[in-house]
Amino acid sequence: MMSILGTLFIGLIAGFIARMVKPGDDSMGWIMTAILGVAGSFLASYAGAALGLYAQGQAAGFIASVVGAVVLLVIYGLLKKKA
């Protein structure tokens, strides 16, 4: 249970940092930014567990969460551009 709460907390912060790291004008609010960061943190946790970097159920680190959020932000931008 604590790993999920840790992932949520780290993800909230990672989303805002990912918005600062990735250049460009993203017209999403702070709630969408927080959701993006949490999703990036979960992505980093599961990808890290699949690659053997983290134990199953262990929360991803802060840098991995920011990288996951940036990846999702780039994908979101590509999908939004096509629509």
PDB file of N, CA, C and O in Angstrom:
ATOM      1  N   MET A   1       0.827  -1.195   0.000  1.00  0.00           N
ATOM      2  CA  MET A   1       0.000   0.000   0.000  1.00  0.00           C
ATOM      3  C   MET A   1       0.872   1.260   0.000  1.00  0.00           C
ATOM      4  O   MET A   1       0.542   2.248  -0.656  1.00  0.00           O
ATOM      5  N   MET A   2       1.966   1.220   0.727  1.00  0.00           N
ATOM      6  CA  MET A   2       2.838   2.391   0.783  1.00  0.00           C
ATOM      7  C   MET A   2       3.525   2.648  -0.552  1.00  0.00           C
ATOM      8  O   MET A   2       3.827   3.794  -0.884  1.00  0.00           O
ATOM      9  N   SER A   3       3.775   1.583  -1.324  1.00  0.00           N
ATOM     10  CA  SER A   3       4.416   1.805  -2.621  1.00  0.00           C
ATOM     11  C   SER A   3       3.467   2.526  -3.576  1.00  0.00           C
ATOM     12  O   SER A   3       3.915   3.328  -4.396  1.00  0.00           O
ATOM     13  N   ILE A   4       2.181   2.258  -3.484  1.00  0.00           N
ATOM     14  CA  ILE A   4       1.213   2.953  -4.331  1.00  0.00           C
ATOM     15  C   ILE A   4       1.136   4.425  -3.922  1.00  0.00           C
ATOM     16  O   ILE A   4       1.095   5.309  -4.778  1.00  0.00           O
ATOM     17  N   LEU A   5       1.118   4.686  -2.618  1.00  0.00           N
ATOM     18  CA  LEU A   5       1.092   6.071  -2.160  1.00  0.00           C
ATOM     19  C   LEU A   5       2.383   6.792  -2.537  1.00  0.00           C
ATOM     20  O   LEU A   5       2.352   7.968  -2.900  1.00  0.00           O
ATOM     21  N   GLY A   6       3.500   6.106  -2.454  1.00  0.00           N
ATOM     22  CA  GLY A   6       4.776   6.694  -2.859  1.00  0.00           C
ATOM     23  C   GLY A   6       4.794   7.013  -4.341  1.00  0.00           C
ATOM     24  O   GLY A   6       5.284   8.065  -4.753  1.00  0.00           O
ATOM     25  N   THR A   7       4.257   6.097  -5.142  1.00  0.00           N
ATOM     26  CA  THR A   7       4.182   6.318  -6.580  1.00  0.00           C
ATOM     27  C   THR A   7       3.287   7.511  -6.896  1.00  0.00           C
ATOM     28  O   THR A   7       3.615   8.314  -7.769  1.00  0.00           O
ATOM     29  N   LEU A   8       2.171   7.634  -6.201  1.00  0.00           N
ATOM     30  CA  LEU A   8       1.275   8.774  -6.412  1.00  0.00           C
ATOM     31  C   LEU A   8       1.953  10.094  -6.046  1.00  0.00           C
ATOM     32  O   LEU A   8       1.862  11.068  -6.794  1.00  0.00           O
ATOM     33  N   PHE A   9       2.625  10.128  -4.909  1.00  0.00           N
ATOM     34  CA  PHE A   9       3.273  11.357  -4.456  1.00  0.00           C
ATOM     35  C   PHE A   9       4.408  11.766  -5.388  1.00  0.00           C
ATOM     36  O   PHE A   9       4.519  12.930  -5.774  1.00  0.00           O
ATOM     37  N   ILE A  10       5.242  10.807  -5.744  1.00  0.00           N
ATOM     38  CA  ILE A  10       6.346  11.097  -6.658  1.00  0.00           C
ATOM     39  C   ILE A  10       5.803  11.495  -8.025  1.00  0.00           C
ATOM     40  O   ILE A  10       6.340  12.395  -8.670  1.00  0.00           O
ATOM     41  N   GLY A  11       4.744  10.831  -8.466  1.00  0.00           N
ATOM     42  CA  GLY A  11       4.150  11.126  -9.767  1.00  0.00           C
ATOM     43  C   GLY A  11       3.582  12.522  -9.864  1.00  0.00           C
ATOM     44  O   GLY A  11       3.679  13.154 -10.916  1.00  0.00           O
ATOM     45  N   LEU A  12       2.986  13.021  -8.783  1.00  0.00           N
ATOM     46  CA  LEU A  12       2.450  14.375  -8.801  1.00  0.00           C
ATOM     47  C   LEU A  12       3.551  15.395  -9.047  1.00  0.00           C
ATOM     48  O   LEU A  12       3.389  16.316  -9.848  1.00  0.00           O
ATOM     49  N   ILE A  13       4.648  15.229  -8.370  1.00  0.00           N
ATOM     50  CA  ILE A  13       5.767  16.150  -8.532  1.00  0.00           C
ATOM     51  C   ILE A  13       6.434  15.943  -9.896  1.00  0.00           C
ATOM     52  O   ILE A  13       6.832  16.910 -10.547  1.00  0.00           O
ATOM     53  N   ALA A  14       6.553  14.690 -10.325  1.00  0.00           N
ATOM     54  CA  ALA A  14       7.209  14.380 -11.595  1.00  0.00           C
ATOM     55  C   ALA A  14       6.453  14.983 -12.777  1.00  0.00           C
ATOM     56  O   ALA A  14       7.080  15.402 -13.750  1.00  0.00           O
ATOM     57  N   GLY A  15       5.146  15.037 -12.716  1.00  0.00           N
ATOM     58  CA  GLY A  15       4.357  15.625 -13.799  1.00  0.00           C
ATOM     59  C   GLY A  15       4.668  17.091 -13.999  1.00  0.00           C
ATOM     60  O   GLY A  15       4.797  17.552 -15.133  1.00  0.00           O
ATOM     61  N   PHE A  16       4.788  17.823 -12.918  1.00  0.00           N
ATOM     62  CA  PHE A  16       5.088  19.248 -13.025  1.00  0.00           C
ATOM     63  C   PHE A  16       6.515  19.472 -13.516  1.00  0.00           C
ATOM     64  O   PHE A  16       6.767  20.400 -14.284  1.00  0.00           O
ATOM     65  N   ILE A  17       7.434  18.643 -13.084  1.00  0.00           N
ATOM     66  CA  ILE A  17       8.815  18.783 -13.556  1.00  0.00           C
ATOM     67  C   ILE A  17       8.913  18.395 -15.029  1.00  0.00           C
ATOM     68  O   ILE A  17       9.666  19.013 -15.782  1.00  0.00           O
ATOM     69  N   ALA A  18       8.157  17.374 -15.448  1.00  0.00           N
ATOM     70  CA  ALA A  18       8.163  16.968 -16.857  1.00  0.00           C
ATOM     71  C   ALA A  18       7.666  18.097 -17.749  1.00  0.00           C
ATOM     72  O   ALA A  18       8.171  18.273 -18.858  1.00  0.00           O
ATOM     73  N   ARG A  19       6.687  18.860 -17.284  1.00  0.00           N
ATOM     74  CA  ARG A  19       6.193  19.995 -18.069  1.00  0.00           C
ATOM     75  C   ARG A  19       7.252  21.076 -18.202  1.00  0.00           C
ATOM     76  O   ARG A  19       7.315  21.762 -19.222  1.00  0.00           O
ATOM     77  N   MET A  20       8.095  21.233 -17.166  1.00  0.00           N
ATOM     78  CA  MET A  20       9.165  22.229 -17.230  1.00  0.00           C
ATOM     79  C   MET A  20      10.313  21.748 -18.118  1.00  0.00           C
ATOM     80  O   MET A  20      10.977  22.559 -18.763  1.00  0.00           O
ATOM     81  N   VAL A  21      10.550  20.430 -18.154  1.00  0.00           N
ATOM     82  CA  VAL A  21      11.680  19.871 -18.900  1.00  0.00           C
ATOM     83  C   VAL A  21      11.399  19.853 -20.396  1.00  0.00           C
ATOM     84  O   VAL A  21      12.267  20.201 -21.197  1.00  0.00           O
ATOM     85  N   LYS A  22      10.184  19.446 -20.777  1.00  0.00           N
ATOM     86  CA  LYS A  22       9.844  19.327 -22.194  1.00  0.00           C
ATOM     87  C   LYS A  22       9.489  20.703 -22.756  1.00  0.00           C
ATOM     88  O   LYS A  22       8.593  21.373 -22.242  1.00  0.00           O
ATOM     89  N   PRO A  23      10.181  21.118 -23.796  1.00  0.00           N
ATOM     90  CA  PRO A  23       9.872  22.425 -24.381  1.00  0.00           C
ATOM     91  C   PRO A  23       8.560  22.375 -25.167  1.00  0.00           C
ATOM     92  O   PRO A  23       8.099  21.308 -25.573  1.00  0.00           O
ATOM     93  N   GLY A  24       7.991  23.524 -25.362  1.00  0.00           N
ATOM     94  CA  GLY A  24       6.773  23.625 -26.153  1.00  0.00           C
ATOM     95  C   GLY A  24       5.617  24.122 -25.319  1.00  0.00           C
ATOM     96  O   GLY A  24       5.695  24.183 -24.091  1.00  0.00           O
ATOM     97  N   ASP A  25       4.545  24.476 -26.000  1.00  0.00           N
ATOM     98  CA  ASP A  25       3.352  24.996 -25.343  1.00  0.00           C
ATOM     99  C   ASP A  25       2.324  23.882 -25.233  1.00  0.00           C
ATOM    100  O   ASP A  25       1.711  23.494 -26.228  1.00  0.00           O
ATOM    101  N   ASP A  26       2.138  23.374 -24.038  1.00  0.00           N
ATOM    102  CA  ASP A  26       1.122  22.345 -23.796  1.00  0.00           C
ATOM    103  C   ASP A  26      -0.044  23.009 -23.081  1.00  0.00           C
ATOM    104  O   ASP A  26       0.109  23.561 -21.991  1.00  0.00           O
ATOM    105  N   SER A  27      -1.190  22.949 -23.698  1.00  0.00           N
ATOM    106  CA  SER A  27      -2.353  23.627 -23.146  1.00  0.00           C
ATOM    107  C   SER A  27      -3.184  22.668 -22.295  1.00  0.00           C
ATOM    108  O   SER A  27      -4.354  22.422 -22.587  1.00  0.00           O
ATOM    109  N   MET A  28      -2.574  22.138 -21.255  1.00  0.00           N
ATOM    110  CA  MET A  28      -3.318  21.296 -20.323  1.00  0.00           C
ATOM    111  C   MET A  28      -3.223  21.926 -18.945  1.00  0.00           C
ATOM    112  O   MET A  28      -2.242  22.596 -18.621  1.00  0.00           O
ATOM    113  N   GLY A  29      -4.237  21.708 -18.149  1.00  0.00           N
ATOM    114  CA  GLY A  29      -4.269  22.294 -16.812  1.00  0.00           C
ATOM    115  C   GLY A  29      -3.412  21.524 -15.826  1.00  0.00           C
ATOM    116  O   GLY A  29      -2.751  20.547 -16.179  1.00  0.00           O
ATOM    117  N   TRP A  30      -3.437  21.977 -14.599  1.00  0.00           N
ATOM    118  CA  TRP A  30      -2.603  21.351 -13.585  1.00  0.00           C
ATOM    119  C   TRP A  30      -3.128  19.986 -13.182  1.00  0.00           C
ATOM    120  O   TRP A  30      -2.349  19.140 -12.743  1.00  0.00           O
ATOM    121  N   ILE A  31      -4.425  19.745 -13.316  1.00  0.00           N
ATOM    122  CA  ILE A  31      -4.970  18.425 -12.986  1.00  0.00           C
ATOM    123  C   ILE A  31      -4.491  17.392 -14.004  1.00  0.00           C
ATOM    124  O   ILE A  31      -4.095  16.289 -13.629  1.00  0.00           O
ATOM    125  N   MET A  32      -4.526  17.744 -15.288  1.00  0.00           N
ATOM    126  CA  MET A  32      -4.041  16.833 -16.326  1.00  0.00           C
ATOM    127  C   MET A  32      -2.535  16.609 -16.179  1.00  0.00           C
ATOM    128  O   MET A  32      -2.044  15.510 -16.436  1.00  0.00           O
ATOM    129  N   THR A  33      -1.811  17.634 -15.771  1.00  0.00           N
ATOM    130  CA  THR A  33      -0.372  17.501 -15.539  1.00  0.00           C
ATOM    131  C   THR A  33      -0.105  16.519 -14.403  1.00  0.00           C
ATOM    132  O   THR A  33       0.802  15.692 -14.495  1.00  0.00           O
ATOM    133  N   ALA A  34      -0.889  16.609 -13.336  1.00  0.00           N
ATOM    134  CA  ALA A  34      -0.728  15.695 -12.210  1.00  0.00           C
ATOM    135  C   ALA A  34      -1.068  14.260 -12.613  1.00  0.00           C
ATOM    136  O   ALA A  34      -0.374  13.323 -12.221  1.00  0.00           O
ATOM    137  N   ILE A  35      -2.131  14.090 -13.394  1.00  0.00           N
ATOM    138  CA  ILE A  35      -2.510  12.749 -13.861  1.00  0.00           C
ATOM    139  C   ILE A  35      -1.429  12.178 -14.760  1.00  0.00           C
ATOM    140  O   ILE A  35      -1.107  10.993 -14.676  1.00  0.00           O
ATOM    141  N   LEU A  36      -0.874  13.013 -15.612  1.00  0.00           N
ATOM    142  CA  LEU A  36       0.206  12.594 -16.494  1.00  0.00           C
ATOM    143  C   LEU A  36       1.430  12.155 -15.683  1.00  0.00           C
ATOM    144  O   LEU A  36       2.061  11.151 -16.012  1.00  0.00           O
ATOM    145  N   GLY A  37       1.759  12.884 -14.651  1.00  0.00           N
ATOM    146  CA  GLY A  37       2.892  12.527 -13.808  1.00  0.00           C
ATOM    147  C   GLY A  37       2.681  11.223 -13.066  1.00  0.00           C
ATOM    148  O   GLY A  37       3.602  10.412 -12.956  1.00  0.00           O
ATOM    149  N   VAL A  38       1.479  11.013 -12.556  1.00  0.00           N
ATOM    150  CA  VAL A  38       1.171   9.760 -11.858  1.00  0.00           C
ATOM    151  C   VAL A  38       1.230   8.595 -12.838  1.00  0.00           C
ATOM    152  O   VAL A  38       1.768   7.536 -12.513  1.00  0.00           O
ATOM    153  N   ALA A  39       0.681   8.787 -14.036  1.00  0.00           N
ATOM    154  CA  ALA A  39       0.743   7.726 -15.052  1.00  0.00           C
ATOM    155  C   ALA A  39       2.188   7.437 -15.456  1.00  0.00           C
ATOM    156  O   ALA A  39       2.553   6.281 -15.666  1.00  0.00           O
ATOM    157  N   GLY A  40       3.006   8.472 -15.563  1.00  0.00           N
ATOM    158  CA  GLY A  40       4.424   8.295 -15.883  1.00  0.00           C
ATOM    159  C   GLY A  40       5.160   7.559 -14.787  1.00  0.00           C
ATOM    160  O   GLY A  40       6.053   6.758 -15.064  1.00  0.00           O
ATOM    161  N   SER A  41       4.796   7.822 -13.548  1.00  0.00           N
ATOM    162  CA  SER A  41       5.415   7.138 -12.428  1.00  0.00           C
ATOM    163  C   SER A  41       5.038   5.659 -12.410  1.00  0.00           C
ATOM    164  O   SER A  41       5.885   4.800 -12.166  1.00  0.00           O
ATOM    165  N   PHE A  42       3.765   5.365 -12.669  1.00  0.00           N
ATOM    166  CA  PHE A  42       3.353   3.967 -12.765  1.00  0.00           C
ATOM    167  C   PHE A  42       4.017   3.273 -13.952  1.00  0.00           C
ATOM    168  O   PHE A  42       4.418   2.114 -13.851  1.00  0.00           O
ATOM    169  N   LEU A  43       4.134   3.982 -15.075  1.00  0.00           N
ATOM    170  CA  LEU A  43       4.813   3.426 -16.245  1.00  0.00           C
ATOM    171  C   LEU A  43       6.263   3.086 -15.918  1.00  0.00           C
ATOM    172  O   LEU A  43       6.755   2.018 -16.282  1.00  0.00           O
ATOM    173  N   ALA A  44       6.941   3.997 -15.232  1.00  0.00           N
ATOM    174  CA  ALA A  44       8.333   3.753 -14.862  1.00  0.00           C
ATOM    175  C   ALA A  44       8.452   2.595 -13.879  1.00  0.00           C
ATOM    176  O   ALA A  44       9.404   1.818 -13.951  1.00  0.00           O
ATOM    177  N   SER A  45       7.492   2.472 -12.958  1.00  0.00           N
ATOM    178  CA  SER A  45       7.524   1.367 -11.995  1.00  0.00           C
ATOM    179  C   SER A  45       7.369   0.025 -12.691  1.00  0.00           C
ATOM    180  O   SER A  45       8.123  -0.910 -12.423  1.00  0.00           O
ATOM    181  N   TYR A  46       6.389  -0.069 -13.584  1.00  0.00           N
ATOM    182  CA  TYR A  46       6.147  -1.343 -14.263  1.00  0.00           C
ATOM    183  C   TYR A  46       7.233  -1.663 -15.282  1.00  0.00           C
ATOM    184  O   TYR A  46       7.621  -2.823 -15.427  1.00  0.00           O
ATOM    185  N   ALA A  47       7.723  -0.658 -15.985  1.00  0.00           N
ATOM    186  CA  ALA A  47       8.810  -0.894 -16.936  1.00  0.00           C
ATOM    187  C   ALA A  47      10.087  -1.291 -16.197  1.00  0.00           C
ATOM    188  O   ALA A  47      10.819  -2.168 -16.655  1.00  0.00           O
ATOM    189  N   GLY A  48      10.356  -0.659 -15.069  1.00  0.00           N
ATOM    190  CA  GLY A  48      11.527  -1.010 -14.272  1.00  0.00           C
ATOM    191  C   GLY A  48      11.440  -2.416 -13.706  1.00  0.00           C
ATOM    192  O   GLY A  48      12.443  -3.126 -13.635  1.00  0.00           O
ATOM    193  N   ALA A  49      10.242  -2.820 -13.302  1.00  0.00           N
ATOM    194  CA  ALA A  49      10.051  -4.190 -12.798  1.00  0.00           C
ATOM    195  C   ALA A  49      10.205  -5.200 -13.932  1.00  0.00           C
ATOM    196  O   ALA A  49      10.744  -6.287 -13.727  1.00  0.00           O
ATOM    197  N   ALA A  50       9.734  -4.845 -15.124  1.00  0.00           N
ATOM    198  CA  ALA A  50       9.856  -5.763 -16.264  1.00  0.00           C
ATOM    199  C   ALA A  50      11.314  -5.915 -16.693  1.00  0.00           C
ATOM    200  O   ALA A  50      11.714  -6.981 -17.162  1.00  0.00           O
ATOM    201  N   LEU A  51      12.103  -4.864 -16.535  1.00  0.00           N
ATOM    202  CA  LEU A  51      13.516  -4.916 -16.904  1.00  0.00           C
ATOM    203  C   LEU A  51      14.400  -5.426 -15.772  1.00  0.00           C
ATOM    204  O   LEU A  51      15.603  -5.605 -15.961  1.00  0.00           O
ATOM    205  N   GLY A  52      13.821  -5.660 -14.603  1.00  0.00           N
ATOM    206  CA  GLY A  52      14.577  -6.167 -13.472  1.00  0.00           C
ATOM    207  C   GLY A  52      15.289  -5.096 -12.670  1.00  0.00           C
ATOM    208  O   GLY A  52      16.147  -5.412 -11.846  1.00  0.00           O
ATOM    209  N   LEU A  53      14.951  -3.834 -12.892  1.00  0.00           N
ATOM    210  CA  LEU A  53      15.582  -2.746 -12.153  1.00  0.00           C
ATOM    211  C   LEU A  53      14.962  -2.546 -10.775  1.00  0.00           C
ATOM    212  O   LEU A  53      15.642  -2.127  -9.839  1.00  0.00           O
ATOM    213  N   TYR A  54      13.683  -2.842 -10.654  1.00  0.00           N
ATOM    214  CA  TYR A  54      12.957  -2.704  -9.399  1.00  0.00           C
ATOM    215  C   TYR A  54      12.334  -4.040  -9.032  1.00  0.00           C
ATOM    216  O   TYR A  54      12.042  -4.858  -9.905  1.00  0.00           O
ATOM    217  N   ALA A  55      12.132  -4.258  -7.743  1.00  0.00           N
ATOM    218  CA  ALA A  55      11.411  -5.442  -7.293  1.00  0.00           C
ATOM    219  C   ALA A  55       9.925  -5.244  -7.590  1.00  0.00           C
ATOM    220  O   ALA A  55       9.452  -4.114  -7.721  1.00  0.00           O
ATOM    221  N   GLN A  56       9.209  -6.338  -7.692  1.00  0.00           N
ATOM    222  CA  GLN A  56       7.769  -6.268  -7.963  1.00  0.00           C
ATOM    223  C   GLN A  56       7.079  -5.518  -6.830  1.00  0.00           C
ATOM    224  O   GLN A  56       7.224  -5.891  -5.666  1.00  0.00           O
ATOM    225  N   GLY A  57       6.330  -4.462  -7.155  1.00  0.00           N
ATOM    226  CA  GLY A  57       5.628  -3.667  -6.164  1.00  0.00           C
ATOM    227  C   GLY A  57       6.439  -2.511  -5.609  1.00  0.00           C
ATOM    228  O   GLY A  57       5.916  -1.731  -4.813  1.00  0.00           O
ATOM    229  N   GLN A  58       7.682  -2.376  -5.995  1.00  0.00           N
ATOM    230  CA  GLN A  58       8.528  -1.285  -5.524  1.00  0.00           C
ATOM    231  C   GLN A  58       8.280  -0.053  -6.384  1.00  0.00           C
ATOM    232  O   GLN A  58       8.160  -0.158  -7.604  1.00  0.00           O
ATOM    233  N   ALA A  59       8.204   1.100  -5.757  1.00  0.00           N
ATOM    234  CA  ALA A  59       7.971   2.345  -6.491  1.00  0.00           C
ATOM    235  C   ALA A  59       9.221   2.749  -7.259  1.00  0.00           C
ATOM    236  O   ALA A  59      10.344   2.503  -6.819  1.00  0.00           O
ATOM    237  N   ALA A  60       9.011   3.365  -8.396  1.00  0.00           N
ATOM    238  CA  ALA A  60      10.132   3.839  -9.214  1.00  0.00           C
ATOM    239  C   ALA A  60      10.785   5.035  -8.546  1.00  0.00           C
ATOM    240  O   ALA A  60      10.173   5.706  -7.714  1.00  0.00           O
ATOM    241  N   GLY A  61      12.008   5.291  -8.908  1.00  0.00           N
ATOM    242  CA  GLY A  61      12.712   6.442  -8.393  1.00  0.00           C
ATOM    243  C   GLY A  61      12.209   7.729  -9.024  1.00  0.00           C
ATOM    244  O   GLY A  61      11.429   7.708  -9.976  1.00  0.00           O
ATOM    245  N   PHE A  62      12.659   8.826  -8.490  1.00  0.00           N
ATOM    246  CA  PHE A  62      12.171  10.125  -8.939  1.00  0.00           C
ATOM    247  C   PHE A  62      12.567  10.416 -10.381  1.00  0.00           C
ATOM    248  O   PHE A  62      11.740  10.879 -11.167  1.00  0.00           O
ATOM    249  N   ILE A  63      13.809  10.153 -10.734  1.00  0.00           N
ATOM    250  CA  ILE A  63      14.277  10.437 -12.091  1.00  0.00           C
ATOM    251  C   ILE A  63      13.549   9.551 -13.097  1.00  0.00           C
ATOM    252  O   ILE A  63      13.162  10.022 -14.167  1.00  0.00           O
ATOM    253  N   ALA A  64      13.360   8.284 -12.772  1.00  0.00           N
ATOM    254  CA  ALA A  64      12.625   7.380 -13.668  1.00  0.00           C
ATOM    255  C   ALA A  64      11.181   7.844 -13.836  1.00  0.00           C
ATOM    256  O   ALA A  64      10.617   7.723 -14.923  1.00  0.00           O
ATOM    257  N   SER A  65      10.586   8.365 -12.786  1.00  0.00           N
ATOM    258  CA  SER A  65       9.219   8.875 -12.885  1.00  0.00           C
ATOM    259  C   SER A  65       9.136  10.094 -13.784  1.00  0.00           C
ATOM    260  O   SER A  65       8.185  10.235 -14.553  1.00  0.00           O
ATOM    261  N   VAL A  66      10.114  10.969 -13.694  1.00  0.00           N
ATOM    262  CA  VAL A  66      10.136  12.153 -14.565  1.00  0.00           C
ATOM    263  C   VAL A  66      10.318  11.720 -16.019  1.00  0.00           C
ATOM    264  O   VAL A  66       9.665  12.257 -16.914  1.00  0.00           O
ATOM    265  N   VAL A  67      11.203  10.752 -16.257  1.00  0.00           N
ATOM    266  CA  VAL A  67      11.410  10.251 -17.624  1.00  0.00           C
ATOM    267  C   VAL A  67      10.124   9.621 -18.153  1.00  0.00           C
ATOM    268  O   VAL A  67       9.753   9.852 -19.304  1.00  0.00           O
ATOM    269  N   GLY A  68       9.439   8.830 -17.329  1.00  0.00           N
ATOM    270  CA  GLY A  68       8.163   8.241 -17.744  1.00  0.00           C
ATOM    271  C   GLY A  68       7.125   9.295 -18.059  1.00  0.00           C
ATOM    272  O   GLY A  68       6.370   9.154 -19.022  1.00  0.00           O
ATOM    273  N   ALA A  69       7.076  10.355 -17.257  1.00  0.00           N
ATOM    274  CA  ALA A  69       6.119  11.437 -17.503  1.00  0.00           C
ATOM    275  C   ALA A  69       6.464  12.209 -18.772  1.00  0.00           C
ATOM    276  O   ALA A  69       5.562  12.625 -19.500  1.00  0.00           O
ATOM    277  N   VAL A  70       7.746  12.407 -19.049  1.00  0.00           N
ATOM    278  CA  VAL A  70       8.151  13.095 -20.284  1.00  0.00           C
ATOM    279  C   VAL A  70       7.776  12.246 -21.495  1.00  0.00           C
ATOM    280  O   VAL A  70       7.302  12.776 -22.499  1.00  0.00           O
ATOM    281  N   VAL A  71       7.983  10.946 -21.410  1.00  0.00           N
ATOM    282  CA  VAL A  71       7.605  10.048 -22.508  1.00  0.00           C
ATOM    283  C   VAL A  71       6.110  10.146 -22.770  1.00  0.00           C
ATOM    284  O   VAL A  71       5.690  10.257 -23.922  1.00  0.00           O
ATOM    285  N   LEU A  72       5.304  10.107 -21.719  1.00  0.00           N
ATOM    286  CA  LEU A  72       3.856  10.223 -21.901  1.00  0.00           C
ATOM    287  C   LEU A  72       3.455  11.602 -22.414  1.00  0.00           C
ATOM    288  O   LEU A  72       2.494  11.723 -23.175  1.00  0.00           O
ATOM    289  N   LEU A  73       4.175  12.635 -22.010  1.00  0.00           N
ATOM    290  CA  LEU A  73       3.885  13.980 -22.495  1.00  0.00           C
ATOM    291  C   LEU A  73       4.180  14.107 -23.986  1.00  0.00           C
ATOM    292  O   LEU A  73       3.438  14.774 -24.707  1.00  0.00           O
ATOM    293  N   VAL A  74       5.247  13.479 -24.450  1.00  0.00           N
ATOM    294  CA  VAL A  74       5.569  13.485 -25.882  1.00  0.00           C
ATOM    295  C   VAL A  74       4.500  12.718 -26.662  1.00  0.00           C
ATOM    296  O   VAL A  74       4.045  13.178 -27.709  1.00  0.00           O
ATOM    297  N   ILE A  75       4.102  11.557 -26.155  1.00  0.00           N
ATOM    298  CA  ILE A  75       3.049  10.773 -26.819  1.00  0.00           C
ATOM    299  C   ILE A  75       1.737  11.551 -26.851  1.00  0.00           C
ATOM    300  O   ILE A  75       1.039  11.554 -27.865  1.00  0.00           O
ATOM    301  N   TYR A  76       1.403  12.208 -25.749  1.00  0.00           N
ATOM    302  CA  TYR A  76       0.183  13.025 -25.689  1.00  0.00           C
ATOM    303  C   TYR A  76       0.239  14.153 -26.729  1.00  0.00           C
ATOM    304  O   TYR A  76      -0.754  14.431 -27.402  1.00  0.00           O
ATOM    305  N   GLY A  77       1.394  14.792 -26.855  1.00  0.00           N
ATOM    306  CA  GLY A  77       1.548  15.863 -27.841  1.00  0.00           C
ATOM    307  C   GLY A  77       1.405  15.369 -29.261  1.00  0.00           C
ATOM    308  O   GLY A  77       0.808  16.044 -30.100  1.00  0.00           O
ATOM    309  N   LEU A  78       1.954  14.180 -29.543  1.00  0.00           N
ATOM    310  CA  LEU A  78       1.831  13.610 -30.887  1.00  0.00           C
ATOM    311  C   LEU A  78       0.380  13.250 -31.209  1.00  0.00           C
ATOM    312  O   LEU A  78      -0.093  13.497 -32.319  1.00  0.00           O
ATOM    313  N   LEU A  79      -0.316  12.671 -30.244  1.00  0.00           N
ATOM    314  CA  LEU A  79      -1.716  12.309 -30.471  1.00  0.00           C
ATOM    315  C   LEU A  79      -2.604  13.542 -30.612  1.00  0.00           C
ATOM    316  O   LEU A  79      -3.535  13.556 -31.417  1.00  0.00           O
ATOM    317  N   LYS A  80      -2.314  14.567 -29.831  1.00  0.00           N
ATOM    318  CA  LYS A  80      -3.095  15.789 -29.911  1.00  0.00           C
ATOM    319  C   LYS A  80      -2.859  16.516 -31.225  1.00  0.00           C
ATOM    320  O   LYS A  80      -3.768  17.148 -31.763  1.00  0.00           O
ATOM    321  N   LYS A  81      -1.627  16.426 -31.746  1.00  0.00           N
ATOM    322  CA  LYS A  81      -1.289  17.094 -32.997  1.00  0.00           C
ATOM    323  C   LYS A  81      -2.028  16.448 -34.175  1.00  0.00           C
ATOM    324  O   LYS A  81      -2.446  17.139 -35.104  1.00  0.00           O
ATOM    325  N   LYS A  82      -2.184  15.129 -34.131  1.00  0.00           N
ATOM    326  CA  LYS A  82      -2.862  14.427 -35.220  1.00  0.00           C
ATOM    327  C   LYS A  82      -4.368  14.654 -35.204  1.00  0.00           C
ATOM    328  O   LYS A  82      -5.018  14.577 -36.247  1.00  0.00           O
ATOM    329  N   ALA A  83      -4.922  14.932 -34.038  1.00  0.00           N
ATOM    330  CA  ALA A  83      -6.385  15.092 -33.914  1.00  0.00           C
ATOM    331  C   ALA A  83      -6.851  16.438 -34.330  1.00  0.00           C
ATOM    332  O   ALA A  83      -8.049  16.719 -34.282  1.00  0.00           O
TER     333      ALA A  83
END
